Amino acid sequence: MRVFAITGPIGSSINTFSKRFADKIDKKVEVTIIDESDFLILTAHDEKDNETTQLMPAECSKKYDKNRPIDYALLKTAISSQSGIVIVRGNYLFADESLRALFDVKVFLSADGDTCVANYLRDIKPIATLVAPVLDFFEKDIKLKNDEQINPLQKYTDITIPEASLDGPGMLLLLTSVDGLYPQLPKEVRGNKYQSKFFIASEGTGKSKIEGAEMMNIGPTELDTQRTTESQEPNPYSSVPANI
C-alpha cells in the first residue's frame, strides 16, 4: 500500500486533481479515495445552521461553516485498512502529526485567494440567490481559515503543485512514482473507486516545489524515506491526542 495525501486551501481543486490522478492509474492498481469530510465530528446543532449552510455547496456545508474537529483516529484506521494506492484528500490533513506519518507522498495544491474565491463561487452558483452574501461569508470565514489554518500547513508538503498546472510536472512525478511501484501489476479489484465512505453518520527540508520544470525523483526507495521526524505540535483540529 502507498498513501498519497492531496490537500490545499478551501477553493482549490483538490477533488478534481485527486480524481484525475485516480483515473490515470486505476487500470494498473486498485485505487481508493478517502475524503477527510467523512470523518468530521458533527454536533447536535449541525442541522440548525441553515442560514450559514445556504452560502456554500451542499457537499461542503458540514465541512466549512464551523471549526469542527476531525476524528483523526478513525481516519487513520480507515487508511490502514486499505491496499493498493490510497488517495486521501482534504484541507486539514497535515494538521495532525500522527496522520502525516501515514502519508508516503504529501501533495499541496497551491492556489491564490482570487482563484479560491472564483472556484468557490462556481461551486455555490446553483444554490446561491445573491452573490454579495457569499462573498462576505468567504471573506470573513473561508479566507481566514485558508490564511491562518490551512496555508501554513504547506510547510509539511513534499510536492507543491500550482493550481494552474494540475496536469503538469507534479502530476507526471506522481504517475512516475506509481509506475516505479507497480510496473506491470494488473488491477484485480475495482471496488471503492473514487469515493470511499467508511463511517458515515455518526512535514521542513527535502521539499519539492513543482513550479514548472523544478522536480525531484520519487521512486519506490525514495517513497520510504519521505517521512521525516517532526516535533510535537499542538493540534487545534483534532479530538484525539496527536501522538496516538
DOSE-379749 format. One record per residue (C-alpha): x, y, z; chain; residue in three letters. Coordinates in steps of 0.5 Angstrom, whole numbers. Example, Ala and Ser with C-alpha at 12.3 -4.5 7.8 and 13.67 -1.06 7.14 Angstrom:
<sites>
SITE/25/-9/16/A/ALA .
SITE/27/-2/14/A/SER .
</sites>
This chain:
<sites>
SITE/0/0/0/A/MET .
SITE/2/7/-2/A/ARG .
SITE/-1/13/1/A/VAL .
SITE/-2/20/-3/A/PHE .
SITE/-5/26/1/A/ALA .
SITE/-8/31/-3/A/ILE .
SITE/-9/38/1/A/THR .
SITE/-9/45/0/A/GLY .
SITE/-14/51/1/A/PRO .
SITE/-21/51/1/A/ILE .
SITE/-23/53/-6/A/GLY .
SITE/-17/50/-9/A/SER .
SITE/-18/44/-14/A/SER .
SITE/-17/38/-9/A/ILE .
SITE/-23/34/-11/A/ASN .
SITE/-21/35/-19/A/THR .
SITE/-14/33/-18/A/PHE .
SITE/-15/27/-14/A/SER .
SITE/-20/24/-19/A/LYS .
SITE/-15/26/-25/A/ARG .
SITE/-10/22/-21/A/PHE .
SITE/-14/16/-20/A/ALA .
SITE/-17/16/-27/A/ASP .
SITE/-9/16/-29/A/LYS .
SITE/-7/10/-25/A/ILE .
SITE/-14/6/-24/A/ASP .
SITE/-12/1/-29/A/LYS .
SITE/-6/-1/-26/A/LYS .
SITE/-7/-2/-19/A/VAL .
SITE/-13/-2/-14/A/GLU .
SITE/-15/6/-12/A/VAL .
SITE/-19/8/-6/A/THR .
SITE/-20/15/-5/A/ILE .
SITE/-22/17/2/A/ILE .
SITE/-25/24/4/A/ASP .
SITE/-23/28/10/A/GLU .
SITE/-30/31/11/A/SER .
SITE/-33/24/12/A/ASP .
SITE/-29/24/19/A/PHE .
SITE/-32/31/22/A/LEU .
SITE/-34/30/29/A/ILE .
SITE/-41/33/28/A/LEU .
SITE/-45/37/34/A/THR .
SITE/-53/37/36/A/ALA .
SITE/-53/44/33/A/HIS .
SITE/-51/42/26/A/ASP .
SITE/-58/42/23/A/GLU .
SITE/-60/48/25/A/LYS .
SITE/-55/52/21/A/ASP .
SITE/-59/54/15/A/ASN .
SITE/-57/61/15/A/GLU .
SITE/-50/59/14/A/THR .
SITE/-50/53/10/A/THR .
SITE/-54/56/5/A/GLN .
SITE/-48/60/3/A/LEU .
SITE/-44/54/1/A/MET .
SITE/-45/48/-3/A/PRO .
SITE/-49/42/0/A/ALA .
SITE/-43/38/0/A/GLU .
SITE/-39/43/4/A/CYS .
SITE/-44/45/9/A/SER .
SITE/-42/41/14/A/LYS .
SITE/-34/42/13/A/LYS .
SITE/-33/49/12/A/TYR .
SITE/-39/53/17/A/ASP .
SITE/-35/52/23/A/LYS .
SITE/-28/50/26/A/ASN .
SITE/-31/42/27/A/ARG .
SITE/-26/37/29/A/PRO .
SITE/-24/31/25/A/ILE .
SITE/-23/25/28/A/ASP .
SITE/-16/23/26/A/TYR .
SITE/-16/16/30/A/ALA .
SITE/-22/14/26/A/LEU .
SITE/-19/17/19/A/LEU .
SITE/-12/13/21/A/LYS .
SITE/-16/7/22/A/THR .
SITE/-19/7/15/A/ALA .
SITE/-13/9/11/A/ILE .
SITE/-9/3/15/A/SER .
SITE/-15/-2/13/A/SER .
SITE/-14/-1/5/A/GLN .
SITE/-9/-4/0/A/SER .
SITE/-6/-1/-7/A/GLY .
SITE/-6/6/-8/A/ILE .
SITE/-10/10/-3/A/VAL .
SITE/-11/18/-4/A/ILE .
SITE/-13/22/2/A/VAL .
SITE/-16/29/0/A/ARG .
SITE/-18/34/5/A/GLY .
SITE/-16/41/7/A/ASN .
SITE/-13/40/14/A/TYR .
SITE/-9/33/13/A/LEU .
SITE/-3/36/15/A/PHE .
SITE/-5/39/22/A/ALA .
SITE/-4/32/25/A/ASP .
SITE/3/29/26/A/GLU .
SITE/1/22/27/A/SER .
SITE/-3/23/21/A/LEU .
SITE/2/26/17/A/ARG .
SITE/7/20/19/A/ALA .
SITE/2/15/15/A/LEU .
SITE/3/19/8/A/PHE .
SITE/8/17/3/A/ASP .
SITE/7/23/-1/A/VAL .
SITE/4/29/1/A/LYS .
SITE/2/34/-4/A/VAL .
SITE/0/41/-3/A/PHE .
SITE/-4/45/-9/A/LEU .
SITE/-3/52/-8/A/SER .
SITE/-8/57/-10/A/ALA .
SITE/-8/64/-9/A/ASP .
SITE/-14/68/-6/A/GLY .
SITE/-17/70/-12/A/ASP .
SITE/-17/63/-15/A/THR .
SITE/-20/60/-9/A/CYS .
SITE/-26/65/-9/A/VAL .
SITE/-27/64/-16/A/ALA .
SITE/-28/57/-15/A/ASN .
SITE/-32/57/-9/A/TYR .
SITE/-37/62/-13/A/LEU .
SITE/-37/57/-19/A/ARG .
SITE/-39/51/-14/A/ASP .
SITE/-44/55/-10/A/ILE .
SITE/-47/58/-16/A/LYS .
SITE/-53/53/-17/A/PRO .
SITE/-56/55/-10/A/ILE .
SITE/-54/62/-8/A/ALA .
SITE/-59/67/-10/A/THR .
SITE/-55/73/-8/A/LEU .
SITE/-47/74/-9/A/VAL .
SITE/-46/79/-4/A/ALA .
SITE/-47/75/2/A/PRO .
SITE/-43/69/-1/A/VAL .
SITE/-37/74/-2/A/LEU .
SITE/-38/77/5/A/ASP .
SITE/-38/70/8/A/PHE .
SITE/-32/68/4/A/PHE .
SITE/-28/74/6/A/GLU .
SITE/-30/73/14/A/LYS .
SITE/-30/66/15/A/ASP .
SITE/-27/62/9/A/ILE .
SITE/-21/67/7/A/LYS .
SITE/-19/67/15/A/LEU .
SITE/-19/59/15/A/LYS .
SITE/-14/59/9/A/ASN .
SITE/-10/64/11/A/ASP .
SITE/-9/62/18/A/GLU .
SITE/-10/55/19/A/GLN .
SITE/-9/51/12/A/ILE .
SITE/-4/55/8/A/ASN .
SITE/1/55/14/A/PRO .
SITE/1/47/13/A/LEU .
SITE/4/48/7/A/GLN .
SITE/11/47/10/A/LYS .
SITE/10/40/11/A/TYR .
SITE/9/38/4/A/THR .
SITE/13/34/-1/A/ASP .
SITE/11/37/-7/A/ILE .
SITE/7/44/-8/A/THR .
SITE/3/44/-15/A/ILE .
SITE/0/50/-17/A/PRO .
SITE/-7/51/-19/A/GLU .
SITE/-6/53/-26/A/ALA .
SITE/-1/46/-27/A/SER .
SITE/-5/41/-25/A/LEU .
SITE/-3/36/-31/A/ASP .
SITE/4/39/-31/A/GLY .
SITE/10/36/-28/A/PRO .
SITE/7/35/-21/A/GLY .
SITE/2/30/-24/A/MET .
SITE/8/27/-28/A/LEU .
SITE/12/26/-22/A/LEU .
SITE/6/22/-18/A/LEU .
SITE/5/18/-24/A/LEU .
SITE/12/16/-25/A/THR .
SITE/13/14/-17/A/SER .
SITE/7/10/-18/A/VAL .
SITE/10/6/-25/A/ASP .
SITE/16/5/-21/A/GLY .
SITE/12/2/-15/A/LEU .
SITE/7/-2/-20/A/TYR .
SITE/11/-3/-26/A/PRO .
SITE/7/-9/-29/A/GLN .
SITE/2/-10/-24/A/LEU .
SITE/-5/-11/-26/A/PRO .
SITE/-11/-8/-22/A/LYS .
SITE/-15/-14/-19/A/GLU .
SITE/-20/-10/-15/A/VAL .
SITE/-24/-4/-18/A/ARG .
SITE/-28/-3/-11/A/GLY .
SITE/-29/4/-8/A/ASN .
SITE/-27/7/-14/A/LYS .
SITE/-26/15/-13/A/TYR .
SITE/-30/15/-6/A/GLN .
SITE/-30/11/0/A/SER .
SITE/-34/13/6/A/LYS .
SITE/-33/8/12/A/PHE .
SITE/-36/11/18/A/PHE .
SITE/-42/16/15/A/ILE .
SITE/-47/19/20/A/ALA .
SITE/-45/18/26/A/SER .
SITE/13/35/15/A/GLU .
SITE/21/43/13/A/GLY .
SITE/27/40/9/A/THR .
SITE/28/36/3/A/GLY .
SITE/21/39/-1/A/LYS .
SITE/20/39/-8/A/SER .
SITE/17/45/-10/A/LYS .
SITE/14/44/-17/A/ILE .
SITE/14/51/-21/A/GLU .
SITE/15/49/-28/A/GLY .
SITE/21/44/-29/A/ALA .
SITE/24/44/-22/A/GLU .
SITE/23/37/-20/A/MET .
SITE/25/31/-15/A/MET .
SITE/25/24/-17/A/ASN .
SITE/21/20/-12/A/ILE .
SITE/21/12/-14/A/GLY .
SITE/20/6/-9/A/PRO .
SITE/26/7/-5/A/THR .
SITE/25/15/-4/A/GLU .
SITE/18/14/-2/A/LEU .
SITE/20/10/4/A/ASP .
SITE/25/16/6/A/THR .
SITE/20/21/5/A/GLN .
SITE/18/21/12/A/ARG .
SITE/22/26/17/A/THR .
SITE/22/27/24/A/THR .
SITE/17/33/26/A/GLU .
SITE/17/36/33/A/SER .
SITE/10/35/37/A/GLN .
SITE/6/41/36/A/GLU .
SITE/-1/43/39/A/PRO .
SITE/-6/41/34/A/ASN .
SITE/-13/45/35/A/PRO .
SITE/-17/41/30/A/TYR .
SITE/-16/34/33/A/SER .
SITE/-21/31/38/A/SER .
SITE/-15/26/40/A/VAL .
SITE/-8/27/42/A/PRO .
SITE/-3/28/37/A/ALA .
SITE/1/22/39/A/ASN .
SITE/-4/17/38/A/ILE .
</sites>
